[in-house]
Amino acid sequence: MERSRIGRRIKAYRKLKGYTQVDFAKVIGVSLNELGSIERGTREISEELLEKIAETLIIDKEEILG
């Protein structure tokens, strides 16, 4: 499933950049539950949030999309 793959990539990049889930959720402006759902692939991610995540991680959003 596409969402699952994207979620795994977000989680991997988040960890590579040294963010905990709690800290990252605060920085991108979502709840911890929402971030967890995105990383597990059970929640759809908006284009706006995807861009915010990529910007925060200092990567191109295409790296997240694969």
N, CA, C and O atoms as a MOPAC input file, in Angstrom:
PM7 MOZYME 1SCF
protein

 N      0.84700 1    -1.18900 1     0.00000 1
 C      0.00000 1     0.00000 1     0.00000 1
 C      0.88700 1     1.24500 1     0.00000 1
 O      1.88700 1     1.30900 1     0.71600 1
 N      0.51700 1     2.20600 1    -0.79200 1
 C      1.28100 1     3.44000 1    -0.95300 1
 C      1.46800 1     4.18300 1     0.37100 1
 O      2.57900 1     4.60600 1     0.69200 1
 N      0.39700 1     4.34400 1     1.13600 1
 C      0.48600 1     5.09000 1     2.40500 1
 C      1.47700 1     4.44500 1     3.36000 1
 O      2.20900 1     5.13300 1     4.07200 1
 N      1.49500 1     3.12600 1     3.37000 1
 C      2.38800 1     2.40400 1     4.26900 1
 C      3.85300 1     2.67900 1     3.90900 1
 O      4.68300 1     2.90400 1     4.79000 1
 N      4.16000 1     2.65800 1     2.61700 1
 C      5.52600 1     2.90700 1     2.15700 1
 C      5.95200 1     4.34200 1     2.47700 1
 O      7.07000 1     4.57300 1     2.93700 1
 N      5.06900 1     5.29200 1     2.23400 1
 C      5.36000 1     6.69200 1     2.52900 1
 C      5.57800 1     6.86700 1     4.03700 1
 O      6.50600 1     7.56000 1     4.45500 1
 N      4.74300 1     6.25400 1     4.83000 1
 C      4.87600 1     6.33900 1     6.28300 1
 C      6.19500 1     5.78600 1     6.77900 1
 O      6.83100 1     6.37200 1     7.65400 1
 N      6.60700 1     4.66100 1     6.22500 1
 C      7.89200 1     4.07100 1     6.61200 1
 C      9.05200 1     4.99000 1     6.24100 1
 O     10.02000 1     5.10800 1     6.99200 1
 N      8.95500 1     5.63500 1     5.08800 1
 C     10.01000 1     6.55800 1     4.65500 1
 C     10.06400 1     7.77600 1     5.57600 1
 O     11.14600 1     8.21500 1     5.96400 1
 N      8.90100 1     8.31900 1     5.92200 1
 C      8.86700 1     9.47100 1     6.83000 1
 C      9.51600 1     9.10000 1     8.15900 1
 O     10.32600 1     9.85600 1     8.69400 1
 N      9.16100 1     7.94800 1     8.68000 1
 C      9.72600 1     7.48800 1     9.95200 1
 C     11.24200 1     7.33500 1     9.85100 1
 O     11.97000 1     7.76300 1    10.74700 1
 N     11.71600 1     6.73200 1     8.77400 1
 C     13.15500 1     6.52100 1     8.60400 1
 C     13.90500 1     7.85100 1     8.52800 1
 O     14.92800 1     8.02400 1     9.19000 1
 N     13.40400 1     8.78400 1     7.73000 1
 C     14.05600 1    10.09300 1     7.60900 1
 C     13.99400 1    10.86400 1     8.92700 1
 O     14.95300 1    11.53900 1     9.30300 1
 N     12.86400 1    10.76000 1     9.62400 1
 C     12.72500 1    11.42900 1    10.92600 1
 C     13.80000 1    10.92900 1    11.88600 1
 O     14.45000 1    11.72100 1    12.56900 1
 N     13.98000 1     9.61700 1    11.93400 1
 C     14.98200 1     9.03800 1    12.82600 1
 C     16.39900 1     9.42000 1    12.39500 1
 O     17.24700 1     9.71000 1    13.23900 1
 N     16.65700 1     9.42000 1    11.09000 1
 C     17.97700 1     9.81800 1    10.59200 1
 C     18.33000 1    11.24300 1    10.99800 1
 O     19.49200 1    11.55300 1    11.26000 1
 N     17.32300 1    12.10600 1    11.04900 1
 C     17.55300 1    13.50100 1    11.41700 1
 C     17.53500 1    13.72000 1    12.92800 1
 O     17.74400 1    14.83900 1    13.39600 1
 N     17.28600 1    12.65000 1    13.69800 1
 C     17.38900 1    12.72100 1    15.14600 1
 C     16.15100 1    13.21700 1    15.87600 1
 O     16.23300 1    13.60200 1    17.04200 1
 N     15.00700 1    13.21100 1    15.20300 1
 C     13.76200 1    13.65200 1    15.83900 1
 C     13.06400 1    12.48400 1    16.52900 1
 O     12.99300 1    11.38300 1    15.98300 1
 N     12.55000 1    12.72900 1    17.73100 1
 C     11.62900 1    11.77200 1    18.33400 1
 C     10.25500 1    12.03100 1    17.71800 1
 O     10.04300 1    13.06800 1    17.08900 1
 N      9.33700 1    11.11100 1    17.89300 1
 C      7.98100 1    11.33400 1    17.38700 1
 C      7.35300 1    12.56100 1    18.03500 1
 O      6.69500 1    13.35700 1    17.36500 1
 N      7.55700 1    12.70800 1    19.32400 1
 C      6.96500 1    13.83000 1    20.06000 1
 C      7.49200 1    15.15800 1    19.51800 1
 O      6.71500 1    16.06200 1    19.21000 1
 N      8.80300 1    15.26700 1    19.40600 1
 C      9.40400 1    16.51000 1    18.91500 1
 C      8.99100 1    16.81100 1    17.47300 1
 O      8.66500 1    17.94800 1    17.13400 1
 N      9.00900 1    15.79100 1    16.64400 1
 C      8.67600 1    15.99600 1    15.23300 1
 C      7.22300 1    16.41600 1    15.06700 1
 O      6.91400 1    17.30100 1    14.27000 1
 N      6.34100 1    15.78700 1    15.81200 1
 C      4.92100 1    16.14800 1    15.74200 1
 C      4.72200 1    17.62200 1    16.10000 1
 O      3.94800 1    18.32600 1    15.45100 1
 N      5.42200 1    18.08000 1    17.13000 1
 C      5.31700 1    19.48900 1    17.53000 1
 C      5.81200 1    20.41200 1    16.42800 1
 O      5.17300 1    21.41900 1    16.12500 1
 N      6.94400 1    20.07400 1    15.83100 1
 C      7.54500 1    20.92700 1    14.80600 1
 C      6.64800 1    21.04300 1    13.57100 1
 O      6.52000 1    22.12500 1    12.99800 1
 N      6.03200 1    19.93900 1    13.16400 1
 C      5.20200 1    19.98800 1    11.95600 1
 C      3.74900 1    20.35200 1    12.25300 1
 O      2.94600 1    20.51600 1    11.33400 1
 N      3.41700 1    20.47800 1    13.52700 1
 C      2.09600 1    20.96600 1    13.89800 1
 C      0.96500 1    19.96600 1    13.84000 1
 O     -0.16700 1    20.31700 1    13.50600 1
 N      1.27000 1    18.70100 1    14.16900 1
 C      0.22200 1    17.67900 1    14.23400 1
 C      0.28700 1    16.99900 1    15.60000 1
 O      1.27100 1    17.14400 1    16.32500 1
 N     -0.74600 1    16.27200 1    15.93900 1
 C     -0.74000 1    15.52800 1    17.20400 1
 C      0.15800 1    14.30100 1    17.06500 1
 O      0.45100 1    13.84400 1    15.96000 1
 N      0.57800 1    13.79200 1    18.19100 1
 C      1.38500 1    12.57900 1    18.20800 1
 C      0.61300 1    11.41700 1    17.58400 1
 O      1.18400 1    10.60600 1    16.85400 1
 N     -0.68100 1    11.34100 1    17.87300 1
 C     -1.51200 1    10.28100 1    17.29500 1
 C     -1.57400 1    10.37500 1    15.77800 1
 O     -1.51000 1     9.36200 1    15.08100 1
 N     -1.70000 1    11.60800 1    15.27000 1
 C     -1.76200 1    11.78600 1    13.81600 1
 C     -0.44800 1    11.37000 1    13.16500 1
 O     -0.45100 1    10.67700 1    12.14800 1
 N      0.67500 1    11.78900 1    13.74600 1
 C      1.97000 1    11.39600 1    13.18700 1
 C      2.13000 1     9.87400 1    13.22000 1
 O      2.59700 1     9.27600 1    12.25000 1
 N      1.75000 1     9.26000 1    14.31700 1
 C      1.83000 1     7.79900 1    14.40900 1
 C      0.99600 1     7.11500 1    13.33800 1
 O      1.43000 1     6.12900 1    12.74300 1
 N     -0.19000 1     7.63400 1    13.09400 1
 C     -1.06400 1     7.06600 1    12.06200 1
 C     -0.46400 1     7.23300 1    10.66900 1
 O     -0.56600 1     6.33700 1     9.83100 1
 N      0.15400 1     8.37000 1    10.43000 1
 C      0.80300 1     8.60800 1     9.13600 1
 C      1.96700 1     7.63400 1     8.95900 1
 O      2.10800 1     7.01900 1     7.90100 1
 N      2.78900 1     7.49300 1     9.97900 1
 C      3.94300 1     6.60200 1     9.88000 1
 C      3.53800 1     5.13400 1     9.74700 1
 O      4.25800 1     4.35300 1     9.12400 1
 N      2.41500 1     4.75400 1    10.31500 1
 C      1.91200 1     3.37500 1    10.17300 1
 C      1.18000 1     3.16900 1     8.85400 1
 O      0.90400 1     2.03400 1     8.46400 1
 N      0.86700 1     4.25700 1     8.17200 1
 C      0.17800 1     4.15300 1     6.89400 1
 C     -1.32100 1     3.99700 1     7.01800 1
 O     -1.97900 1     3.56900 1     6.07000 1
 N     -1.87700 1     4.34000 1     8.18000 1
 C     -3.32300 1     4.21300 1     8.37100 1
 C     -4.05400 1     5.53300 1     8.16500 1
 O     -5.28100 1     5.58600 1     8.24400 1
 N     -3.30600 1     6.59000 1     7.90200 1
 C     -3.91800 1     7.90000 1     7.67100 1
 C     -3.33800 1     8.51600 1     6.40600 1
 O     -2.13000 1     8.46300 1     6.17100 1
 N     -4.19600 1     9.08800 1     5.61200 1
 C     -3.79500 1     9.79800 1     4.39400 1
 C     -3.04900 1    11.07200 1     4.78300 1
 O     -3.37500 1    11.70800 1     5.78500 1
 N     -2.05700 1    11.43700 1     3.99200 1
 C     -1.29100 1    12.65400 1     4.26000 1
 C     -1.61000 1    13.68400 1     3.18000 1
 O     -1.61800 1    13.36700 1     1.99100 1
 N     -1.87000 1    14.90400 1     3.60000 1
 C     -2.17900 1    15.96900 1     2.64300 1
 C     -0.89600 1    16.44200 1     1.96400 1
 O      0.20400 1    16.26600 1     2.48700 1
 N     -1.06100 1    17.03700 1     0.80600 1
 C      0.07500 1    17.59500 1     0.06900 1
 C      0.77900 1    18.67600 1     0.90200 1
 O      2.00700 1    18.76400 1     0.92200 1
 N     -0.01700 1    19.48300 1     1.57700 1
 C      0.52900 1    20.55500 1     2.41600 1
 C      1.38900 1    19.98800 1     3.54300 1
 O      2.48300 1    20.48800 1     3.80400 1
 N      0.90000 1    18.95400 1     4.20300 1
 C      1.66000 1    18.35100 1     5.29900 1
 C      2.90500 1    17.64800 1     4.76600 1
 O      3.95900 1    17.69800 1     5.40000 1
 N      2.80000 1    17.00700 1     3.63000 1
 C      3.95300 1    16.35300 1     3.01800 1
 C      5.05500 1    17.37800 1     2.74900 1
 O      6.23000 1    17.12000 1     3.01000 1
 N      4.67200 1    18.52100 1     2.23400 1
 C      5.64300 1    19.58100 1     1.97400 1
 C      6.27300 1    20.09400 1     3.27200 1
 O      7.47600 1    20.35200 1     3.31900 1
 N      5.47100 1    20.24100 1     4.31000 1
 C      5.97600 1    20.68700 1     5.60900 1
 C      6.97300 1    19.67500 1     6.18900 1
 O      8.00500 1    20.05400 1     6.74200 1
 N      6.65300 1    18.39900 1     6.05500 1
 C      7.54400 1    17.33600 1     6.53600 1
 C      8.86800 1    17.36800 1     5.77900 1
 O      9.93600 1    17.32300 1     6.39000 1
 N      8.80100 1    17.44500 1     4.45600 1
 C     10.01500 1    17.48200 1     3.63900 1
 C     10.86700 1    18.69900 1     3.97400 1
 O     12.08900 1    18.59900 1     4.07900 1
 N     10.22400 1    19.83900 1     4.14200 1
 C     10.93400 1    21.07600 1     4.48800 1
 C     11.62200 1    20.94200 1     5.84600 1
 O     12.77300 1    21.35000 1     6.00400 1
 N     10.92600 1    20.37800 1     6.81100 1
 C     11.48400 1    20.20900 1     8.15300 1
 C     12.66500 1    19.24600 1     8.14600 1
 O     13.65400 1    19.46300 1     8.84600 1
 N     12.56000 1    18.18000 1     7.35300 1
 C     13.62400 1    17.18200 1     7.28300 1
 C     14.75200 1    17.58700 1     6.32500 1
 O     15.76900 1    16.90100 1     6.21800 1
 N     14.55100 1    18.71200 1     5.63500 1
 C     15.51000 1    19.24100 1     4.66300 1
 C     15.79600 1    18.20700 1     3.56900 1
 O     16.94600 1    17.90400 1     3.25200 1
 N     14.71600 1    17.68300 1     3.01100 1
 C     14.80900 1    16.76000 1     1.88100 1
 C     13.75200 1    17.14700 1     0.86100 1
 O     12.83200 1    17.90700 1     1.16400 1
 N     13.88500 1    16.62800 1    -0.33100 1
 C     12.88600 1    16.85200 1    -1.36600 1
 C     11.72200 1    15.90300 1    -1.12400 1
 O     11.92900 1    14.74900 1    -0.74900 1
 N     10.51000 1    16.37800 1    -1.33500 1
 C      9.35300 1    15.50700 1    -1.06800 1
 C      9.35100 1    14.26600 1    -1.95200 1
 O      8.73100 1    13.26100 1    -1.60400 1
 N     10.04200 1    14.32400 1    -3.09800 1
 C     10.14100 1    13.15800 1    -3.97000 1
 C     10.91100 1    12.01500 1    -3.29400 1
 O     10.69700 1    10.84400 1    -3.60800 1
 N     11.80700 1    12.36700 1    -2.36400 1
 C     12.53000 1    11.32700 1    -1.62000 1
 C     11.57100 1    10.54700 1    -0.72300 1
 O     11.75300 1     9.35000 1    -0.50000 1
 N     10.55600 1    11.22800 1    -0.21600 1
 C      9.55600 1    10.56300 1     0.61500 1
 C      8.63000 1     9.71300 1    -0.25000 1
 O      8.26300 1     8.59700 1     0.11800 1
 N      8.26200 1    10.26000 1    -1.40100 1
 C      7.33700 1     9.55100 1    -2.28400 1
 C      7.98600 1     8.36600 1    -2.99700 1
 O      7.30100 1     7.44400 1    -3.44100 1
 N      9.30600 1     8.40200 1    -3.10000 1
 C     10.01500 1     7.29900 1    -3.72300 1
 C     10.17200 1     7.43700 1    -5.16100 1
 O     10.75700 1     6.56700 1    -5.80500 1

